[in-house]
Amino acid sequence: MAADVIGDLIKIFQPKSKRRPSFGLQTAGWKVYEGPEAKTVEAGRTGSRIWRPAVRDTQLPEERHGFQYDLVVIGGGCGGLACAREAAKFGKKVAVLDYVYPSPAGTVWGLGGTSVNVGCIPKMLMHHAAVVGEAIVDAQEAGWNVRVDGHDWNKLVMMVQDYINSLNLGYKIALRDAKIDYIHAYGRFVDAHTVECKDRRAGVRAITSRRFVIAVGGRPRYMGVDGDKEFCITSDDLFAWDKPPGKTLCVGGSFVALEIAGFLTSLGFGVTVFARSVFLRGFDQQAAEHVVSYMEHQGTKMIANSVPIKFERDEKGKVLVTYSERKSDVFRKEVFDTVIIAVGRDALTLDLRLDKAGVEFNQSTGKIRAVHEQTNVKHIYAVGDVLEGKQELAAVAIKTGTLLAKRLFGGGKEFTDYCEVPATVYTPLEYGCIGMAEDAAEQQYGAENIEVYVSYLKPMLWNLNKKMRPNGTYLREDHACFLKLVTLIPEKERIIGLHIVAPNAGEIVGGYAVALKLGARKEDFDASVGVHPSISEEFTLMKVTKRSGGNPYKPACV
């Protein structure tokens, strides 16, 4: 995540409000009683076509280049800010342009980009609030006399927004201290070295720079059907939504849709998820199916092959959804209090007038084609979610922005390694992964060259909770956790994919990412000693392969 940057900011600005204690039960809303440009040329691939950027060299000598700035960063998200701050360390004159257009529902936010304002940070806090609620149930079984009097959505939103506001201010202070000009305006290219800055009062001015970094990120995509912008919201709105969502429909099978559905269910709201086809496309599908199965067990209605075709406001002010089932001609209707669209995101580049600067990009997605973050215009770069074919992760953007500034101004030689990057989907049982999914590995290397190890087990700590639902199922499933290793046989079973669905999976995969980056093999895991008793320990004990047909289900901690 954005841990390094945010950690620095917390040191700079520590909120003093008495309303901001440590993020525990009550603050979670529960009413509880107790250098140089890249010289390396690599080929990028779009579809089946190989392309190599035709680089336009418009560079000038480093000294006395005649522009107002050495670097202008367009976009105030994690990647852009990291790049700007690193460039300023080398004594360069830097500006950051950042402006957020209101969502269709009217939501805006401050400096820090998607991750800080409407992504990783608020999502993680609401996920934590949900986990806290589940922990209250476990606390009762562990002997604590705790009772819950419902959940206060407005209090949770207030606490989340208070924290985000502190980060927004912290970023501004950090830019000021680094002598970086913060321009609260929307930037658009006039030519290859000039951008037009337009602020909210329609004031316009132009600034020039020797180099530019495009880091504008993306925004949620709407469906293009009747009523979607008028009667629905997105993740841009939810974390500041001033009324409890009530009965909620999440549209989309993306990780954003499942994360939102997961924490809203745990907070006590009735949630349905519609997916056009599969859930968590692009992730390991066996792991994805396990995530979905657990969410259904927890009470979320997961419905595949369902597509909304119209949204309307009924006489009671609720949203009437008309939807179709893809494999039939049946049309159905259902009423919801809140509908959240989470069908994907688009890069915010179409209004940048990239053509004025000569920058090539994908016209359909807005994604920018770049080699080592350098576009086809030699002095214009891109980092973060706007890059075509790269992970849309805050930590990746921060690393990329930092390394880019070091190469441009500090003589650095290191490039971002986009392989073996850990990622986590913060569903009720978190899904952490590194490297390749099983089907992707088989497609690239051939099924005969892949060995897959799997294991199912129940966390030992869950054995304290014996509560059952009215339908006879345990609140805590016996084999809720899932682990998988994907290995490459010709390379002595080098591990090319690691997957885990378990509590705190995000805290687990980070360390294993280092092992995979260093080329760890299955025998290295076998030779290691895990922490006992823990879920992570199972990675050092896995013996059953899918090919063997053996029993992958295990009792806890044996």
N, C-alpha and C positions, 0 to 999 in steps of 0.2 A: 504494500500500500504506500501511501504518501508519508510514511513514518518519519523519514529523515527531515523532510521539509517542515512537516507539521511539528515535529519535535523541537526544531529550532524556533518556530514561532511561539510555541508555548513558553519557552524560556524568555522570549522577548516580551510577550504579553500574557500575563497570568490574570484571568478575570477575578475581580474582587467581590462580585455579587454574592450575597448571602444565600441567594436562591440556587446556587450552583454547587451543592455538596458533591461528594463522590457519587458516581452513577449507580445507585443501589435500587432497592425495591421501590421506594417512594418516588425517587427522581425518574424512574422508568414508568411512572404513571399508575402503579398498582396501589390500591387503597389497602394498606396492610396495617395490622396492629402489631408492633416491635421493629588548431593550426591551420593549419593549412587545410584546404578542402580535401575531400577523399580522393586519393589517386587511384585506388583500386576500382576496377570496373567489374560489376557483376550484372548478370542478365536478370531482368524481372520477367515474370510470366503473367500474361493476362489471357485467360481461356487457354487456347492451344497455340497462341501466337507469342513468339519471343520478341521482346522489344529492348532496345538500348537507347537511353536518352541521348538526344542530340544536344550536347552541352553548348550553351551560348556563353562565351567568356566575356563578361563585362567588368572584369576586375580592374581595380586601380591600385597603385602602390599603397601600402598600409598607411604611410604618413601623408598628410596633406591631401586627403582625397576630396575635400571640398564639400562634403555632405554634412548635414546637421548632426547625424548620429553615425556611430560605428555599427550599431545593430538596433533594429526595431523588431520587437516581437509582437505579432498580431495574435492576441488571445492571452487571457490571464488565468489559464488553468495550470495544473501541476507541472506539465512539461515545459510550457512557455516560461513560467516563473523560475523554474530551476535553471533554464538556459540563461535567462536574463541575469540572475544573481551570480551565476558562475562567470559570465562575461564581464560583469562589473568588477569582479575580483582582479581582473587583469588591467584595470584602469580604463576600460572602454566606456564611451558615452552611450548609454543604453536607454531606450524607451519601451514601455509596455502599453499597448492599446488593448482595452477591454471594454466591451459593452454587451449587455444582455437584453435582447428584445423580449418583451412580455410574451408568455405562452398564450395560446387562445383563451385560457382561463384567467389570464391577467397576472401570472406569477413572474416575479423577477427576483434576482438575488445579487449578492456582492462578489467581490474579487475572490478568485480561487478556483473557478471552473466547475465542471460537472462533479468531479469526485468529492470536493469539499461541500458543495451546496446542495446537490440533488442526486448524488450517487453514493460512493463508498461510505462516506462518513455518516450521513443520516441513516442510510440503509443498515449499516452495522449497529448503530445505536438502537434502532427499532428492532432489529434482530435480537440484540441483547435484552431489550425489554421483554420480548416474547420468551426468551430462554429463562429470564428471571421469573416470569409467571409460572413456567413449567417447574422451576426449581421449588416454588412454594408448595406444590403438590408433593414433591419428593421430600421436602422438609417435614411435612406432617408424618410421613412414613418413617422418617429418621428420628422421630420423637419430639419435634418442635411443635409447640401449641400455637400454630399460626393459622389465622383464617383470613380469607380474602373477601373484600366487599366490592368486587368488580374492578374495572379498569377505567382510569381517567385519561381519555385520548388527548384532550386539550392540554393537560399538564405535560404529557409526554412530548407533544409538539412544541410547547413552550421551552422545555428543557433542551430539546434538540436544536431549536432555532437560537437559543441563547448561546449554545456552544459554537454553532456555525458563525454567528455574528462575531464572536471573539476571534475566530480564525480569520474572518474577513478583515477585521481591523489589524490583526497581527501581520497579515500579508502586506497591508499598506505601510505599516511601520517598518517592515523589513525592506521594502523597496525604498522608502525614504532614507533609511540608514545606509543603504548601499548606493545612495545618490543616483537612483534610477528614476527617470521621469515616468510617472503613472498618468496616462491620458485616458480619462473615462469617455471614450468615444469609439465609434465604429469605423474601422479602417478599410478602405478600398483602394486598389491600385489605380494610379493615373498613368504611370509608366513603370519601367523596370526598377527605377530608383526612387519613386515618389508614391506616397499614399495620401489619400484624402481622409481627414478625420472629421466625422460628423457626430456631434453630441446630441443629447436629448432635446436641447433647445433649438435644434436645426442650425447651430453654428457650424461653420465649415472652415477648415484650414488644411494646408498641405505641409507635410514634412518629408524630408529626404534622408536616405540612409545608404550606407555602402552595402550593408547586408540586411536581409530579412529572414525571420523565422515565422512560418505560418503554424499556429498552434491553436486554432479556433475550436477544435473538438467537434462535437455533434449534438444533435437534438433528436428527440423521439419522432419517429415516423407515424403519421396518421394513416388511416386505411383508405381514405378517399371515398367513403360511402356517406349517404345522407345522415347528417346529425353527429358525425364523429367529433368535429371540433366544437360544436355548439353544446353538446350534452355529456361529453366524456372528458376525462382528465388523463394525465400521464404521470410518469415519475417526476417530471418537472414540477408538478403541483402537489403531489401527495404529502410530502414531508412538511409542508407548511399549511396543509388543509385544516381549516378552522372548525370543522364539524366532524364527528365520528363517521366513518365511512358506511357503517351499517351493512346491509346485505350487498356484497360487492361481486362484480364480475371483472376478472382479469382476462384480457384478450391477448393471446399470444402464448407460444410455447417456449419463449426465450428465458434465459436465466433471470432477467429482470422480473418477468411475470411470475415465475415460481418463487423467487425470493419475497416479493410483495405478498403473494398469496399465502406463503408460509407464515410470515410474522403476523399478518392480519388474522389468520385462523387462530393462532396461539393467543392473540389479544382478545379473542372472544367474538369475532365477527364471522358471519356465514359467508364463505367464499367459494366461488365457482371459477374454474379456469377453462377457457376455450382455446384449443390449439388447432390450427389448420391441418397439421399432419402430426409429426412426432414432437415430443418434448425434448428440449436441450439438444437441438440439432448441432452437430459439430463436436459434441462431447461423446465419450464412450457410452454407447447405447445400453449396455448391460448395467452400468452404473446409473445412467439416467432413469432406467426403469425401476431401479431400487429406490431412487429418490422419490419418484412419483408414487410408488407403492406405499412408502412410509407416510407421505403427505395424505394419501387417501385414508390410511389407517388413523391419522390424526384428525380427520374430518373435512379436509378440503375435497371438493368435488372436481375431479379432473376429467375433462371430456375432450377427446381427440376428434378430429375430422368435423369440427363445427365452426362455421364462419358467420359472424354477424353481417347482415346486409343492410340494416337500417336501425337508427337510433332516434327515438322520439321522446318528448316529455308528456307524461300522462296528466290527468286532471288533478292528481295528488302531488305533482311535482317530482315524481320518480321517473326513472329512465326505462322506457319500454323498448326492449331489444327484440328485433326480428332476426332470426338466424336460420341457416340451412345446414343440413347434414350432407357432407360432400358426396357420400356414396348413395344418396337417394334424392328424390325430388321433394322431400318433406320439408316444410317450413314451420317453424315453431316460434312462439313468443314467450318472453318472461320479463318480469319487472324487477329492477334492481335500484337500490339507493344510490350506488356509485358504480361507474364503469371506468376502468383503467385500461388504456391502450398501451400495450407493450409488445409491439410486433417488430421492433427493430429500430435502428437509428441511422440518420444520414449525416454526412459531414457538412459543416456549415461553410462551404467554400463557394457555393454558386453565386453569392452576392459580393464576393471579393473582387470581381472583375479581373480574374487571373489572366484572361486573354490580353489585357492591356500590358501585362508584364511578360507575356509569352510563356506562361507556365502551363504545362500539359497536365490534364487530369481526366478522370473517368467521368464522362458527362452524365451517366445514369446515377452514380452513387456520390459524386462529388469528391471521391477519394483521389489523393495526389500520388502520382507515380514518382518514385524517388529511388536513388541508389545511395545507400548510407546517408539517408535523410536529405541528400542533395537533389533538387529538381533538375529539369533540363536547362534551367537558367542558373548559371553557375553560382551566383551570389544569393540565390533564394533557396531556403531550406524548409523542411516541414518535420514536425514531431507530433507524436500522440495519435489520437483517434483519426486524424485526417489522412494518415498514411495508408496506402493500399496494401493489403495482404499482411498487415502486422497486428499484433494483439492490442485490443483496446483496453489497456490496463494502466492505472495511474502509476504504478511502480515502474513499468516499462517506459512511460513518457518521461518520468523524472530522470531515470538513468540515461535515456537517449538525449534529453536536453542538456544534461550536465556534461556528458562526453562530447557532444557536438561543440559546445562552447570551448571546451578544453582544446579541441582540435583546431578551431578557428582562431583562437587568440592565445593559447598557451603552449602550442607545439605538441599537443597530445597526439597519440597514434592509435588509441584504442577506439574500436567501434562497438556498437551495441550488438550483443549476441542474443538473437531472438529465439534461440533453441533452449529447451529445458527450462522454460519459464513457468514457475508455479502459479496456479490460479485456484480460486475457491468460489463456489456457489453457496451463498449463505441461506440455504433452505433450512427447515427445522433440524434435519440431520445434514450437516454441512457436507458438501462434496468437494474434496480437494484433488487436484490432478497435476501431473507434470508429464510433458512429453506426449506421446502418441496414443490415440485410442486404438483398441484392438482391430477394428475394421480398417482403419487407416493404415495400420502397420501391415496387415495382410495384403492390402491393395498395393502397397509400395514394395514389399519384400517377398510376397507370396506366403500363403498360409502354411506351406510345408517348412518355412524357415522361422516360424514364430511359435514360441512356447508361452502359454498363458497360465499363470497361477492364480487361483481364486480362493477366498476364504470368507465365511460368514460367522459372526459371533456376536454375543451379547456383552455389552460393557459390564464389568463386574459390579460397578456401583449401582447399576439398575436393579440388582437383586434385592435391594431394600424396599423397592416399590412393588407390592403385590396387588395393587388396586386393579379392578376389572371394570370394563364397560358393561352396560346393560346387555349388549349382544354376546357377552361371554369372552371377549378378547381382552388381553392385558393392555393397560395403558402403555407399558413398555414391552415391545415385542422381544421374543426370545433370540432372534437372529437379526437384529436391526442393522448391525454394522456390516459393511461389505468392503473387501480389500482385493485389489488385483495388481499383478505385476505382468507386464508385457515384455518378453525378452526376445533377443535376436540370436537364434541358434548358431549361425555361422561365425558369430563373433563371441563365442564362448558364453552365450546367454547374457550378453550386455543388456542391461535394463533400459528399454527405450520408452516405457510408459509405466506410470505409477498412478493408481487411483484408489481413493478411500472415501467412503460415505460413513461418517461417524460424527459424534460430538467433537467440536473443536478441531475439525479436520484442517482448517486454515492454519492453526498453530502447529500442526504436524508436518505438513508438506514442505515448509520452508527449508528445514534441515536436509530432507531427502533431495531437494533440488540441487544442493551442492554435490551430493554423492553422484547423481545422474550426470551432472555437468562434468564431473571428473571421470566418467566412464565406468561407473560401478557395474559389476556383474552379479548375477544371482549368487554365485559362490561367495562374494564379498558380504552380501546380506546374511547368508547362512553362517559365515564365520563370526558375525558380530553378535554381541550380547545386548538384548533389548532391556528396557526398563520394565520391571515386573512389580505389580500387575498393571499393564496398560494396553490400550488398543494398538498403539504404534508397535509394540513388541511383536505383534503377529507378523509384521513384515520380515522378521528374522527367523520365523518358524514355518513359513508357508511351504507345503510339500505337495499339495494336490493340484494337478494340472487339469485343464478342461479336456485335454486329449485323453487322459487316463480314464475319465468317467468315474473317478473316485468321489467319495463323499466330502464336500467342502464345508459342511456345517460342523461347528465346534462348540463345545461348552465354553464358558468364560474362563480365561486365565488358566489353561492347562497346557 
